[in-house]
Amino acid sequence: MKLRELLNIAGIKTPASLINPEITGIEYDSRQIRTGDLFVAIRGYKTDGHTFIDPAIHHGASAVVCETDPCLQDIPVITVPNSRKALARLSQAFYNTETLPFHLTGITGTNGKTTLTLLIRELEKQAGLKTAISGTLGFLSDFEHETFSERTTPESRDLHKMFHTCNQAGIQSLIMEVSSIALELSRVDNIAFDTAIFTNLTQDHLDFHGSMDRYFAAKIRLFSQLTPEGTAIINIDDPYGSQLFTSLNHKKRSCSLKNPLADYHFSEYHLSAGGLKGVVHTPDHTLSVEAPLIGVFNAMNILQALAAWMEHHPHIRPDHLNLESLPPIPGRMDIVRTAQHGTVIIDFAHTPDAIDKILKSVREIPHERLIALFGCGGDRDKTKRPLMGQIAEKYADQIILTNDNPRSENPEAIIADIRKGITSHQNVTIETDRQKAIHQILTHGNPGDLILILGKGAEKVMEIGEKKIPFNDKDIVQKWVQTHEI
């Protein structure tokens, strides 16, 4: 595609005299530039892409889009007010993804996004659709498993490349997690969603947003991007969800575990260590549901998944839905049973609300001791740390505080912040080496113990300083079990 044509489609005005080279790709990372690419310089929080314009040109960039006109260059330079927004428009134009040939579902909220993507994917597959998901687990489909980005929601260029891949593969339904940071940073600008889901809003990312009000304002941007025929699926048990539902002037469906007048609600449900069974009422239908998921919070996940699925397929009205074929959700209530050292539950819970919900839920399962191992990420919201300690003390019989991606912070300082919320330290153990901490609780575990390893879920690395060291909680548990339970 010629540069002027690309800029014109993206709505970026340029002088008629602008040199018009062929553009063979779009990049925002100068290290990935190939001959013929358009380099878009975006401002990050650690680095500024404008400082890499010269290296990008050296690597073969045919043109540059930026916010500040650099020194005179031999290639076209287009200045724009906001290069992040320009990157979104240019990527959409380059990959021809303004109109998507598949059903696009966007899920936003503090907790539950990943579980919901997998639940909806399972339901869409049962409806016979070729599906894919994008989020914390990367990009997953029947034809490919690829991480387009390390972020929950990819940068706009990567996102539109993913849409193009889905189009080429004949995907009929894509379910994606949409983070508040992605919404704030224009990664999903100009994208129309057929379904938008709001799960909940609890304290997280305040280091980025500054306040809960700004965090909420970022989340609800998603609902302004619904297609005219699209549907909003909202958890009205959450105070912010209730506020959104009341104010939203669009087709919407409410989900509740408390309000029998909600569009989608359980008239009854039963939780056990084996999963959930219940009866769901929809606006025009009633069905029984079975799922191998534990915890009250998963009852809401099931409700919202059903709502999204049934609103997408109004002709589908099953009397009974069995989700036993749902594969284990990596890092979400992921259970490893040992012979003599307790039942291990690995979960991504890393916010006060998520830890409260998971500890409260598992206490209902018969057990001898409830042991919680967790830490808190460095260079992130510090105010949630003592809250997490306070909640753990409320429910757990034993607490092990350890590393969880300390990044540039001192691990001992992070743990000290968590301890501020704990009044008694009698049953608190500190071991900053997370692998050693896991080995310790397994070594001293009893058959009736419930051992919760929280915070990292399915993550594959530990971030210490500038390094990303291979690390996965479940791998460590399974290797220990193989060695000690022969």
PEHUQUI-V242361 format. One record per pair of residues at least 24 apart in sequence whose ideal C-beta (glycine too) atoms are under 7 Angstrom apart, sorted by the first residue. I is the first residue (numbers start at 1). GAP is how many residues later the second one is. D is the distance in Angstrom with one decimal. If there is no record, write none. Layout:
i=(I;I)
gap=(GAP;GAP)
d=(D;D)
This chain:
i=(1;3;3;6;6;6;7;9;10;10;10;11;12;12;12;14;18;19;21;21;23;23;26;26;26;26;28;28;28;30;30;30;33;33;33;34;35;36;36;37;37;38;38;38;38;39;40;40;40;40;40;41;41;42;42;42;65;84;84;85;85;87;87;88;88;88;88;88;89;91;91;91;92;92;95;95;95;95;97;97;97;100;101;102;102;102;102;102;103;103;103;103;104;104;104;105;105;105;105;105;105;105;106;106;106;106;106;107;107;107;107;107;108;108;108;108;108;109;109;109;109;109;110;110;110;110;110;110;111;111;111;111;111;111;112;112;112;112;113;113;114;114;114;115;115;115;115;116;116;116;116;116;117;117;118;119;119;119;120;120;120;120;121;122;122;123;123;124;124;127;127;129;129;130;130;130;131;131;131;132;132;132;133;133;134;134;134;134;135;135;136;137;137;141;141;143;152;152;153;153;153;153;153;153;154;155;156;156;156;159;159;178;180;180;180;180;180;181;181;183;183;183;183;184;191;192;192;193;193;193;193;193;194;194;195;195;195;195;195;195;196;196;196;196;196;197;197;197;198;198;198;198;199;199;200;200;200;201;201;202;202;202;203;203;203;203;204;204;204;205;206;206;207;207;216;220;223;223;226;231;233;233;233;235;235;236;253;253;255;255;255;255;257;257;264;264;264;266;266;269;271;271;273;276;280;282;285;287;287;287;287;288;289;290;290;290;291;291;292;292;292;293;294;294;295;295;295;295;296;297;297;330;331;331;332;334;336;336;336;336;338;338;339;340;340;341;341;342;342;342;342;342;342;343;343;344;344;344;345;345;346;346;346;346;347;347;347;348;349;349;350;350;351;352;352;352;352;355;355;355;355;356;358;359;359;359;359;360;362;362;363;365;367;367;367;368;368;368;369;369;369;369;370;370;370;370;371;371;371;371;371;371;371;371;372;372;372;372;373;373;373;373;373;373;373;373;374;374;374;375;375;375;375;375;375;375;376;376;376;377;377;377;378;378;378;378;378;378;379;379;379;382;385;385;385;386;386;386;386;387;388;388;389;389;389;389;389;390;390;393;393;397;398;399;399;400;400;400;400;401;401;402;402;402;402;403;403;403;404;404;405;405;406;407;408;434;435;438;438;438;439;442;442)
gap=(93;60;73;84;87;88;71;84;79;80;83;78;66;68;74;64;58;57;41;42;39;40;64;65;68;131;59;127;129;25;26;29;26;27;28;26;25;24;26;24;25;24;25;27;52;25;25;43;46;47;50;25;42;41;42;45;25;101;102;101;104;69;70;68;98;99;101;102;101;65;66;69;68;98;65;66;68;69;63;66;67;63;66;64;69;70;71;72;69;70;91;209;70;89;90;70;71;88;89;90;92;203;70;72;87;90;116;68;70;71;90;92;70;72;90;111;114;89;90;91;92;110;90;91;92;94;241;243;88;89;91;240;242;243;87;88;185;189;64;86;63;215;218;183;186;214;217;81;83;185;188;189;58;60;211;182;183;186;55;185;188;189;54;201;204;182;186;49;185;186;189;43;44;40;41;42;40;41;42;34;39;42;42;43;28;40;42;43;41;42;41;193;321;28;30;26;25;27;24;25;26;29;34;35;33;32;30;31;33;28;29;44;25;29;35;38;39;24;27;35;36;38;39;34;34;33;35;29;32;33;34;37;33;36;35;36;38;113;116;117;26;27;30;34;36;36;107;111;36;37;43;46;36;105;35;38;41;37;39;149;150;151;148;149;150;181;147;177;180;176;175;177;173;174;24;24;25;27;24;80;71;74;75;65;69;26;54;58;45;48;49;52;42;43;39;42;43;33;37;30;25;93;92;26;26;28;32;31;32;33;34;32;32;32;33;34;32;35;31;32;34;40;39;67;38;62;63;66;65;60;64;128;126;127;125;140;138;141;142;145;143;147;146;107;145;101;104;103;104;105;107;108;109;107;108;107;109;133;105;107;107;111;127;128;105;107;110;109;105;106;27;105;33;32;35;36;39;33;36;37;99;35;94;32;33;36;37;35;88;90;32;85;81;82;83;78;80;81;28;29;77;80;25;26;27;80;25;26;27;70;78;79;80;81;24;27;80;82;27;29;64;65;68;79;80;81;30;80;81;26;27;28;29;39;40;80;28;38;42;27;28;30;27;28;29;30;31;36;28;29;30;35;29;32;33;31;32;34;35;34;30;33;29;30;31;32;33;31;32;29;30;30;29;28;29;29;31;37;41;27;29;29;30;32;35;29;31;59;51;52;57;58;58;56;57;28;41;35;38;39;41;35;38)
d=(6.5;5.3;6.2;6.4;5.6;6.1;6.7;3.9;4.0;4.7;4.3;6.1;6.5;6.3;6.3;6.0;5.5;4.8;4.2;6.2;6.1;6.8;5.9;5.7;5.3;5.3;5.9;6.5;5.9;4.7;4.0;6.6;4.0;5.9;5.2;5.9;3.4;6.7;5.2;5.5;6.6;6.5;5.0;6.6;7.0;5.0;4.6;5.6;6.4;4.5;6.6;4.1;5.8;4.9;5.1;6.1;6.9;5.9;4.5;4.8;5.9;5.2;5.9;3.9;5.4;6.8;4.0;5.9;6.3;5.1;4.3;4.0;5.4;5.7;4.3;6.1;6.5;4.2;4.9;4.3;6.1;6.1;5.7;6.0;5.0;5.2;6.0;5.5;6.7;4.6;4.9;6.0;5.5;5.3;5.3;4.5;7.0;6.9;6.6;4.2;6.9;6.0;5.9;4.4;4.4;5.1;5.4;7.0;5.5;6.4;4.5;6.7;4.7;6.9;6.1;5.0;5.0;5.6;2.9;4.9;6.4;7.0;5.6;5.5;4.7;5.1;6.1;6.6;6.3;5.8;6.8;6.7;6.4;4.8;4.1;6.7;6.7;5.3;4.2;6.3;6.5;7.0;6.1;6.9;4.9;5.6;5.2;6.5;6.7;5.5;6.1;5.7;4.6;6.1;5.3;6.0;6.6;3.7;4.8;4.9;5.5;6.1;5.7;6.3;5.1;6.1;4.1;4.5;6.8;5.5;6.2;4.3;4.7;5.8;5.5;5.0;6.8;6.9;4.6;5.7;5.0;5.1;4.9;6.8;6.3;6.8;4.1;6.9;6.1;3.3;6.4;6.1;6.4;6.9;6.5;5.2;5.2;4.4;6.2;5.5;4.7;3.4;5.6;6.7;6.9;5.7;6.8;4.8;6.8;6.3;6.9;5.4;6.1;6.7;5.8;4.1;5.1;6.6;5.9;4.9;6.8;4.6;6.2;4.6;6.2;6.1;4.8;6.8;5.5;5.6;6.8;6.0;5.7;5.0;6.2;5.5;6.5;5.2;6.9;6.4;5.0;5.2;5.4;6.7;5.1;4.4;5.7;6.0;4.7;6.2;5.2;5.8;5.8;6.8;5.7;4.2;6.5;6.3;4.0;5.8;6.7;3.3;6.2;5.8;7.0;5.3;4.6;6.6;7.0;6.5;4.4;6.5;5.2;4.5;5.4;5.7;5.9;6.8;5.8;4.7;5.4;4.7;5.2;5.9;6.5;6.1;5.1;6.2;6.6;4.4;5.1;5.6;5.7;5.9;5.0;6.3;4.4;6.4;6.9;5.5;6.7;6.6;4.9;6.8;6.0;6.0;4.9;5.6;5.6;6.2;5.8;4.9;5.0;4.9;6.5;6.6;4.1;6.6;6.9;5.8;6.2;6.8;5.9;6.6;6.3;6.8;6.4;3.6;5.6;4.6;6.8;3.7;2.6;3.1;6.5;6.2;6.6;5.1;6.4;6.9;5.5;6.0;4.9;5.6;6.6;5.1;3.7;3.8;6.1;6.5;3.3;6.6;4.9;5.6;6.8;4.7;6.4;5.4;6.7;5.1;4.9;6.6;5.0;5.3;6.7;5.5;6.1;2.9;4.8;6.8;6.8;4.6;6.3;5.4;4.1;5.4;5.8;5.5;5.2;6.6;6.3;4.8;6.8;6.7;6.9;3.8;6.4;6.3;5.6;6.6;5.8;6.4;5.8;6.5;4.3;5.5;3.2;5.4;4.4;6.1;6.9;4.7;6.5;5.1;5.1;5.1;6.5;6.7;4.6;5.7;5.9;7.0;4.8;6.8;4.0;5.5;4.8;6.4;4.2;6.1;5.9;6.8;5.9;6.8;5.0;6.7;6.6;4.1;4.8;6.2;4.9;5.1;3.3;6.5;6.9;5.9;5.8;5.4;5.9;5.6;4.5;6.9;6.4;4.1;3.8;6.2;3.3;5.9;4.4;5.7;6.1;5.9;6.8;3.9;4.7;6.2;6.5;4.2;3.2;5.9;6.0;6.9;4.2;6.0;6.8;3.4;4.4;3.6;6.8;4.8;6.7;6.5;4.9;6.3;4.8;4.8;6.4;5.2;5.8;6.6;5.1;5.4;6.1;4.7;4.1;5.3;4.7;6.7;4.2;6.0;6.3;4.2;5.9;5.1;6.3;6.8;5.5;6.9;5.2;6.4;5.9;7.0;5.3)
